[in-house]
Each structure stands twice: as structure tokens, then as C-alpha cells.
Amino acid sequence: MLLRKDILNRAVKIADDRRIEALHVMKNNMRILDLLSDAIALAEDSTRVLDRAFGSAAKGGPPRIGNP
């Protein structure tokens, strides 16, 4: 989430710049934001699956899946 915020802040700074380089960077930033949003959604989905199956990790203890 912090990375997404940082990229958004950088994008705002070049939002009105019409130079080819700025437009290229903005296009990359938008793609990165989309990919980060997808990654966050996948991670949140995995957390929900694990929470449902094994309880919340916030309580501490051994790993819920895999080897310690």
C-alpha cells in the first residue's frame, strides 16, 4: 500500500507534463498501480482463506501452513 501511495504522489507531480518522456512514465506508473492493486487483492484473498481455515495470524503462533 505504501508503494502504491508513493507512485500516486509521483504521478500527480507529472500529471500536467505533456512531454513524451512524462507521458511514457505516466503510462508505466498507471500499469504499475494496476499490477500492485492486483497483487494486494491476491494477498488479501490468501489472508481471508487462511483466516477462515486456521484462524487469524494476528494471534501469533506457528505458521498456519508450510514448514516453520
N, C-alpha and C positions, 0 to 999 in steps of 0.2 A: 504494500500500500504506500510505503514511503517513496519507493521508486516511481510509482505512478504519479504521486504528488509532485515530485521533482521534475518529471518530464512535462507535466502540465504547466508548471511555473515557467519552464524554459520555452514552451510553445507559445505562451502568452506574450513573451518578450519579442518574438519574431512574427507574431500574427499579422502585422500590417506590412511586413517587408515583402516586396514583390520580386526581389531578385531571384534568379534561377536557383542559386545555392540555398537560399532561405526556403523556397518552396520545396526543394528536394528534402531538406532537413525536416520540414514540417510534415511532409508525406511519410518519412521514416518514423517520426515521432508518433503520428497517428496509428501507424501499423504496430509500433511497439506497445502503445497504450492498449490496443485491441488484444494483442497477444498476452500482455500482462493481466488484463481483465479475464481472459480465458483461463490463464494459469491460476489466478486467485479463485475463480469459480470451481475449478477442479480440486484445488486443495481444500476448499470449504466443503465440497461434496464428500471427499475422503474422510474429513473430520466427522461429518454427520454419520457416515456409515460406521466408523469406528466407535463413536459415542453410542450409537444405537446398539451395537453388538457387544461392546465391552465396557461401557461407562466412560465418563469424562476423564481425559488425561490430566485435567487441572488438579485432580486429587493426588497426583504423584504415583509412585509405584513403578513396577517393571513395565517394559514396553508392552503395548496391547497386542502387537503381532510381531513376528520375526524373532530373531535371537537377541538377547541382551548384550 
